[in-house]
Amino acid sequence: MSIVKDMALAESGRRKIQWVRDFMPALAQIEARFEKEQPFRGLRVAVSVHLEAKTANLGYVLSKGGAQVSLTGSNPLSTQDDVASGLASLGVETFGIHGASAEEYEAHLIETLKCRPHIVIDDGGDLIDLLGGKCKAYAGDLIGGCEETTTGILRLKAREKDGILPCPMVAVNDAKAKHYYDNKYGTGQSVWDGIMHTTNLVVAGKTVVVAGYGWCGKGVAMRAAGMGANVIVTEVDPFKALDATMNGFRVMTMDQAAHLGDVFVTVTGCKDVIVGRHFQAMKHNALLANAGHFDCEVNVAALRELAESSQLRRENIVGYTLPNGKTLNVLAEGRLVNLAAGNGHPAEIMDMSFAVQALAAEWLTKQTGLEKKVYAVPDAIDDEIGRAKLAALGLSIDSLTEEQEKYLTSWSV
């Protein structure tokens, strides 16, 4: 039985789900095939991804493919109550309430796993963490799983190294359809959607400090520059730093950038990227936002200890006033600003990412004897999704001739 805030919200949720379905053509093609072939018949799938309309569509598509789906969120602040109710009304078991406490959030994850899943679709590794520990009793039927995020894959690989990965996992985040499209263009747009909607402030002319220049950081920096911001990048990887420089951005340490920035966006997947000494150096009314997975990149706990007072300044903005009289503004509690204070990536972007999830999950059902390791998404899946998306956009590309194929694969010219 689903656990949602209010089933009276279901109609609003179904409207949101239908809206994104109209803009997710690649997943629609997969749904049509799944409905005919029923690749998940008799299988149970547990999903933990940000519980909003695009995720709901993925859960619905899997159910149309024959799966018994149990779905929850991966962050209580990104759960949309009407979408959760709408999905539950469509027959998908749903567990999630916006603003749930840490204890309630974990309880929703555990309820999702009580189905004893064959396949898990994870975002950040929470399901796998439970299946390898507190919920090990629910892991007996596992075939494998798929991971959506960079942070989650790092954790999976650490588990693999230590020999404690509970099942084979597919690194969906590393697919071309994911990092070329979702991480760069999706994050680039949705982060600024969230920041601008939440603050109602201009971007042009501000100094924006982007911490991390991976695929997501590239998108955030690119969009900030496109709107007229002066962009500074901080990095720990010398080649990513050089790449940022070649793209016209200033590169420096966070210690150097702290007193210059008007807006700070962390996109690293690591912790303690912005800490006490940085807060003390910042300008009055600086904005602090996180676009990495967890809420530890901006050390809000340290800021809270430093502050003499705090106050809610706008919805999703808390101002912390320091002893020096300056106020620093934290957006969305330091959680994912594009989801906790926005609607996440655009539907057309998640169309490709969730198409990877759907096809990778199907791929797992066809494998036998996989070791408990992290696997790359097969190229055939990536290529299928790319071509489907091009077709949906009315675009076509060239194909190699047999002679060209031979040329490219031969040592002899």
N, C-alpha and C positions, 0 to 999 in steps of 0.2 A: 504494500500500500504506500502510495506516494506521501512525502512530507513536504508540503508547500505552505506558503503563508495564507492564501485565501483563494479557493477555487472560483470565487466570484470574479476574479481577475482574468479568467481563462480567455474570454472573448478578445480582450486587448492583446493578450499574448499570442493568440492564433493569428491576429492581424499582422503582428510583427513578424511571425514566422513565415506567413504567406508572402509578405513583402520581400524578404530576402530570398525566398525560393524563386521568385521571378527574376532574380539577378545572379543566380548560381547555375548557369547552364551546363557546365562540365559535370557537376554533381547530379544534375537532372538526368543526363545521359546515363550515368552510372546507376541511378535509381531505376530507370526503365529496364535496364538489363538485370539488375538484382531482383526486381519484381518477377521477372520471367524465370530466372535460373535458381533463385532461392539459395545462394551460396552459404547462408548462415542458418539454414533450417536445423533446428535442434540444438543450436549453440546459444550460450549466454555471453553477453558482452557488457562489461562495466566501463563506463565513460566518466572521466573527471577532467573537464575542460570548462573554461569560463562559461557560466550558464546564462547565455543570451541567445538571440534568435538564430545566429549562424550555427552555433553548437546544437541547438534544438533541431535544426534541419538535418545535421549529420546523424543525430540519434534517430530521427524519424526515417531517414534513408536506410540505415542499418536494420531498423525494424521491418521495413518493407522488403528487405532481403532475407527475412525469415528469422532474424535474431530476436531473442528475448533481451531487451535493452534495459539496463539500470543506469541512470545518469545523474550526476551531481556536478557541482561547480568546483573550480580549483582556487577560488578566492571569494570569501563571503561578500566582499564589497562589489564584485563584478556581477553577482547574481541579480537577475531582474525577476522580481516576483511574478509579474504578469506572464512572462515567458515560461517560467517554471510551471505555472498553473496551466498555461496553454498546452505545453508539451504533455503534461499529465493527462489532460483531457483528450489527447490524441492517442492514448493507450501506452505511452512510454513511462515506465516507473521512474519517478523523478524525486530527488531529495535535495532541497536547497531553499534557503531563506536569506534574503539580503540582510547584511549586517549581523549574521550569526556570530556568536562568541566562538573563541578558539575551541572550546569543548563541544559546542553544537556543531561546528564545522567538521570536526573529527567524527562525531556521531553520524553525520550525513555520509561521510566517506565509508564508514563501517557498514551502514545500512545498504549502501550501493554494492558492497562486496559480499553481502550475505547471499547473493544469488549464486555464489560459487562460480565465478566467471571462467569461461574457456579463453576469452580474449579480453585484454584491458587496453583502453585508450587513455593515456595519461598526459598530464600537463604539469610538469614540474616534479613528478616522481612520487606524489603522495600515495597513490594506490599501491605502487610497487613497494614503497617503504612499509606500508601496513601489511602487505602480503608476505613480506620477508620477516615480519616481526609479530606484532599484536594480532594480526588476522591470518596467520599462517594456516590455520585450520580451514580457511576458505580457498586455499591455493591448490587443492588436490587435482582439479580438472584443468589447470592452466595449459593452454597450447602456446601462448605467447602474447606479446603486446606491442604497442606503438607509442612512442614518446614525441610530444609536440614541440618541446622547447630545448634551447641550448643548455640551460641550467639542468634540466632533467637528464639530458644525455650525459653531461659531465658526471652526474651522480650514478647513472647506470654504468658508465665505464669504470668508476671507482668500485662499484659493487662487483663487476665482472673481474676486475683485477684481484679483489679479495676473495673471489669464489663464492659470493653470496647472492648472486643474481637469481631470483626465483624462477625465471623463465626466459626463453629467447625474446629479445626486444628489437624492434625495427626503429632506427633513428630517423623518424620522419622529418625532424627539423633540418637534417642535412640534405634532403632532397633538393634538386634544382628548383622544382616548382615551389618549394617553401622558402629557401633563403634568397633566391634571386627576386622573388615576387612579393611574398608575404613579409619577410623580415625587412627588406629595404623599402618597398613602396607602401606596404600596409602600416608598418610601424611609423614610417616617416609622416604619413598623413594623420593616422589616428592619434599619435601623441600630441600633435599640434591642435587637432580638433579638441582633445580633452583639455589642454592648457588654455586655449583661447575661450572655449565655452565657460570654463570654470572661473577664469580671471576677468574676462571682458576687457583685456588690455591689448595694446598693439604689440606686434612682434618687430616690425620695421624699426631700425635704429637702435635696438637693444643689443647688448653683448650677451650671447648665449654660450654657455660652457657645456659641451657634450662630453661626458666621461665614457669612453669606450668607442672604438671606431671599427667594430665588427659590422656585419650586414645591417643590423638594426641601427647602430650608431651612424652609419653612412646615410641611412634614410632620414634620420632626425636632423643631422647636420645639413644635408642637401635641402630639405624643405625649409629649415630656418633661414639659410642663405637665400633661398628663392623668395622669401617674404621680406628680405631686406635686413636681416640681422647680421651682426658681426659675429662670426663663429670662432670659438676657441675649442680645440680638441685636447683632451688629456688621455694618455695611453700608457700601457706597460709593455706593449709589443713594439719593438723598433720599426718593423716594416709597416705595421698599420699606421704608426705615427708618420712615417715617411709618405705613405699613401695620402694621409690627410693633408700633409704639406703640399704634395703635388696637386691636390685638388683645391688649393688656395686657402686653406684654413691655417690659422695660427696654432702651433703645438707648444704646449708647456706643461708643467706639473700642476696638480691641483693646488699646491701651496702658492704657486705663482698666479694662478687664475682666480683664486678665492676672492681677492679684493676687486677684481675687474668685472665679474659677472653680474648681470641683472637677472638672468634665468639660468638655472642649473638643471640639467637632465642627465641622470645616471642610466647607462645602458650596458652594464658590464657582466651581470650575473654573479658578481662577487660581493663581499660585505665590506663595510667601513671604507667606502670610497670617499665619502664626505663626513668628516668627524669634527671633534671639538675645536681644534685649532683653526679649521677652515671656517666654522661658524663665526668665531670671534673676529675674523678678518673681513667678513662679508659686508656689503653695503646694506644700509637701511632699506627694508622692503624687498630684499632679494627674494626670488621665487625658487623653491626647491621641489623638483619633481623627479619621480623614478619611473623608468620604462623597462627596467630589468625585472626578473621574475619575482623576487622576494623583497620584503620591506626592510632590508638591512643595509642596502647600498647607501642610503642617506641614514646616518645613525640618529634616528629621531629620539631614541631613549637618551642619548648623550645630550642632545639639544634640550630636551625636557629638563634634564638635571641642571644645565647651565642657566636656563631661563628663570627670570624672576616672576614672570606671569605668562599666561597663555589665554587666548580668546578665539572663539569662532568668529571669523571675519566675513566669510561668505560660505555658502554650502560647499563642502569639500576643501575649505581653506582654514587652517589653524595658524594664527600668528603667535610666535614665541618672542617675547620681549626680553632682551639680554640686559645684564647690569650696565652695559655701556649705553643703554637707551635705544639701541637699534632693534627693530622687529624683523624677524625672518619668517617667511610664509611657506608652510609645508602644504603641498597639495595632496589630497587623497590619502592622508596619513602615511605618506611615503610608499604606498602600494602602487600597483600599476596604474599610472595616471590615465592611460588611454581606455582602460576598462572600468576602473573604480570611479573615474570622473567623466567617463564618456561611453560610447557604444562599441568600442573596440574597432578592429579593422573593418574596412568596407566589405560589403557582401561579395563583390566581384573578386576581391583578394582571397577571402576565406574559401571561395569556391574551389580554388586550386589546392589550398592547404588541406581542406577536408576531403577533397577528391583523393589526395595522397593517403590520408588516413583510411578511407574506405577501401581503396585498392590494396593497401599494405595489409590491412586486416584480412581481406579475402586471400591474399597471398599466403598468409600464415596458415589458413585452413587447408591449404594444398601441400604443405611441407610435412615431411616426416624425418625424424632423427636429428632435428636441429639441436645444437648444443646451447647451453645457457650463456649466450654471448649477445653482444650488440651487433646487429646486421645493418648494412646499408640498404636503402631503398633500391630495388632493382631498376636499372636504366630503362627497361621496357615500360615500367609504370610511369616514370617521369615523362618519357617521350609520348606515351598515350595521352597523358593529361595535357601536355603542351600542345599537341595537335588538336585535341578536343577544344581547348580554349581558343586557339587560332580560328578553328572552324566556326565557333560560336560568335566570334568577332567579325566574321566574314573575310578573314585574311587567309592567304595561301603563301607557301614558301616553295623554294626549289627542292628537288631531290637529286642526289648524286647518281650519275650514270654508272653502269657496270665498270666502265673504263676508269672513271674517277675513283670508285671504290678500290679498284685494283691498285691504282696509283698511290693512294693514301695508305695502303696496307702492305706495300712491297718495299723491300730495301733497294730494289733495282729500278732505276728510273728508265 
